[in-house]
Amino acid sequence: MAERLKLPGLAGELAAEFAGTLVLILFGVGVVAQVVAGGIGNHDSIAWAWGLGVTLGVYVAGRISGAHLNPAVTVALAVFKGFSWRKVLPYSLAQLVGAFVAALIVRWNYSEVLAKIDPGHTIKTQGVFSTLPGNGALPVHTGGALRDQIIGTAILLFLILAVTDLRNSSPAANLAPFIVGLIVVAIGMAWGTDAGYAINPARDLGPRLASFFTGYGTAFRDQYGGLYFWVPIVGPVIGGVLGAGLYQVCIGRFLPAEEQEPGRVPTESELEKL
């Protein structure tokens, strides 16, 4: 019995974060490639596929690692929910590598249609892989995009904590990933204009690196020529901490004694009590 309940260890947690983020990006970047390069679908299909990608990624990794799939989530849980700080960098790197590998798969699979619509691999299809201010077309600049990423990720973390906090009116454990996916759908439908709702540093940087290494020379810049890659990294980390902090101030501190912090891997002694 004790052997069956043995925890996977850090290597298992990192493998789960890698796999969960890979699944997320396969659907997320894949749907954008289909819409932009293949002309099939629209913004609604993008929002739904990203949300379903989150749901499926959480189902893949949730039991082993807590399914953060997002460095902004990992940092916020370390600040407010007792997640080990020594795991923050390894988790973030596993998420980044998962996103990078998934984006390479999408880039390979859609290589023909991307070359057809954009032979020079320019800003025209760069948004398939990474976000741009105003989605590369609207009059939004760095400041507006940074503001948007802070707000959007604050909403994400506030709601993730609300629906995964077992002290609150959380959904049944097997439904929580679906609800988290719906949160991402809603953010995509309501907050996708100013910066493409990256709300996840790994989601943006991993595919950005994949596109850069496969022919997109302007991958780190926006449509104005300025360095932009840092915005979907810094904004979500700030926003995630703000959103999680707001949840703690407005909701968390008024709830009864804590049962289990969301996103934290249970200890072996805790599992033995199940």
N, C-alpha and C positions, 0 to 999 in steps of 0.2 A: 504493500500500500504506500509506504514512504517513498519507494522508488518511483511509483507511478505519479506521485505528486511532485517529484523533483522539478525545480524551476529550470528553465532553459539556459539561464546565464546571459551575460551581456552579448555573447556571439549570437545566440538565438534571438534576442531582442533586436539586434541590429539587422539580422537577416529578415525579420518580420517587417521592420520599418522600410528596408529596401524593397521588399516584395509588395507591400501595401502601397508605397508611393509609386512604384512602377505601374501597378494596376491603375491607380488614379490618373497618371499622366498618359497612359495608353489610350484611355477614353477621352481625357480632356484635350490633349494636343491633337489626338486623332480626329476628333469632331471638328476642330477648327480647321485642320487641313482639308477635311472633306467639304466644309462650307466654302472656304476661301479658294482652294485650288480646284475642287471638283464641282463647285456650284450647286451642291446638294444640301439643302437645309437652310437655316437662318439663325438669328440670335437665340430664339427660343430653344432650338435643338442644341445649341452650344450650352446654354444654361442647364438644360436637363442632363446632357451627357456629363458635364462636369460634376453635377450633383450625384448622379448615379456612379460615377467613377469614385467619388469620395465614399459613398455607401459601400461599394464593393471592396475598396481598399481597407476600410475599417473592419469589414467582416473578415478579410484575409488576416490582418495583423492584430486585431483587438485582443485576443486571448493571451498572446505572447508578450506584446510590447505596450499595450494600451492604445496602439494605433494613433500616434500623434500625426504622422505624415506631413508635418509642417514645423519648421524650426520656431515659428512664432508661438505655436501651441506648446512646444517643448520648453521654451524660455518662460512663458507665462506660468506653466505648471511648476517649474522650478521656483519661481518667485513666490507663488501663492499657495501651492498645493503639496509642497514637500517632495517634489520630484528631485532626484539626486543631481546636484550640479555637475558631478563628474561624468554624468551620462549625456549632458546637454550637447557637447561638441560631437561625440560619437554618433548620437542619434541624428543630429543635423547633417553630418557627413553621409550617413546611410541614406537619409532622405534625398540628399542632393545627388548621390550616385544613382539611386533608383530613378529619379526624374531624368537624369542625363541618359541613362541606358534606354529608358522608354522613348525619349525623344529621338534618339538615334534610330530606333526601330520604326517610328513614324516617318522620320526623314527618309529612310531607305524605302519604305513601302510606298510613299507618295512621291518618290523622286521623279517619275515620268510626268505626272500632272503638274508638279511644281515647276519643272523645267519648261513645260509648255506655256504656262501662264506667266512665268517670270524667269526667262532664261538667264538673266544676270544675277538672280538671287539677291534682290534688292529689298528696300523698305516695303515694297508692294506686298511681299509675302512673309516678311520678317515676323509680322504679328501672328503667324501660325504658331510660332514657337515661344515668343516672349512678348510681354506687354509693351505698349507705347502710350504716351500721353494722348488722350482723346482718341485712342485706338488708331493713331497715325493720321487722322483726318480732321478732327475737330480742334478748335483753337484753345487747347489746354496745354500749359507748359509745366515745367518741373514742380513749381510750388503747388499748383493745383493738383497734380498727380500725387505728390507726397501727402497732401491733406486728405485726398481721397483714400489712399492706402491706409492711413492711420485710422480714419473713421470706419472703413469697411472691415478692417481686421479687428477693431474694437467691438464692432457688432458681432462678428464671428465668435470671438472668445467669450463675450458676455453670454451669448446664447448656448455655446457648447457647454459652459459650466452650468448653465441653468438646466439643461436637459440631461446632463450626465451626473449631476450631484444627487447621490442617493438619499440625501436628507431632504431634498426638494421633491416635487411631484414629477419625478423622472419617469420616462416610459420604461416598459419592461426591457430587460437587458438585450434581448434579441431584436428589439425595435429601435434602440438608440442609434445605431449606424444609419438607419433609414431616415430618422429625424434630422440627424446631422447633415445628411445629404440634401434634405429639403432646405435646410438653412443656407447651404451653398447655392442651391437653385434660386432661392429668394434674393440673396445678395447679388447674384448674377443678373437677375431681372430688374433689380432696383438700383444697383450701384455699379453698373458695367460701363458707363459712358466715359468717365474722366480718365480712367487708367486701366481698363480691362479686367478689373477685380482679380489681380494676382493673389492678394491676401495670403501669400505663402512664399517666402524667399526661395525655397527649394524648387517649387513649381515654376518659378520664373528663371532662376539662375541656371538650373540644370539644362532645360531646353535651350536657353540662350547660349550656353557653352556648346551644346550639340550643334546648333545652327552655325556658330562661328567656325567650328572645326570642319564643317561640311560645306563651306562656300559663302556664308553670309558675312562678308567683311565688315558690315556696319552693325553687327549684332549688339554691340555695347552702347550704341548711340540711338538717339531718337530721330524723328523726321526733321528736326531743326539742326542736327549735327552735333548736339551736345551729349556729353556722357550721361547716360540715363540708368544704367544697369543697377546702380546703388539704390534707386528709389524703391523698387519692389523688394528690397532687402531691409532697408532701414525703416521704411514706413510700417510694414507689417509687424516688425519686432516691437516698435513703440506702441502701435495700436493694440497689439495683443496684450501687452502688459497693462495698458490703460483699461481695456475692456474687462480683463480678469479682475483688476483692482476695483473697478466700478461694481462688478458683480459682488465682490466681497463686502464692499461698503453698503450697498443697497439691499442685498439679499442674504449673502452667505453668513454674515455675523448674527443674523436674527433667526437662523435655523437651529434645530436641536443638535445634540452631539453628533460628531461626524462618524460615519460608518466606514467609508472608503473613498479616498481622494480620486477623482476622475483622472485617468491617464497614468496612474501609478501602478506598477507591477506589484501584486501582492507578495508578501513574504511566504516562505515555506510553512511557517507556523500558522499563518492566516489561512492558507489553503487547507491545512489539516483540520481546521475547525469547520470547513464546509461540509 
